[in-house]
Amino acid sequence: MFGTLGGPELFLIFVVALIVFGPRKLPEIGKSLGKMMGEFRRASNDFRNTIESEVEAEKIRDSLRIEPPKADPVAAETPSETRPAQDAGTVDPPAVEPAAEAVSRESGAPESSRD
């Protein structure tokens, strides 16, 4: 704190303070100045500890947070299994014949003579 002040400078400040405030007030001023510096140090330490604990708590919360899986833009489209065959570029399957028509063709009888 007093990096650039040497012994002679501090002695000069003490003598001026002794002359200005007197020998009775100087101890009271020193005591109140010491209390004030102690309070400031305590408050700054409390503030630093609070900030550090909040940062640590945020790190813990981030490490415990479960993130949902990220969607792949290609997979977000309609899956190929659910796409219609025409969209996939395949040919439509042949139409299924009714069972009665298939039986009449196997027997060789014309369709109109079934009745």
Secondary structure, 3 states (H helix, E strand, C coil): CCCCCCHHHHHHHHHHHHHHHHHHHHHHHHHHHHHHHHHHHHHHHHHHHHHHHHHHHHHHHHHHCCCCCCCCCCCCCCCCCCCCHHHHCCCCCCCCCCHHHHHHHHHCCCHHHCC
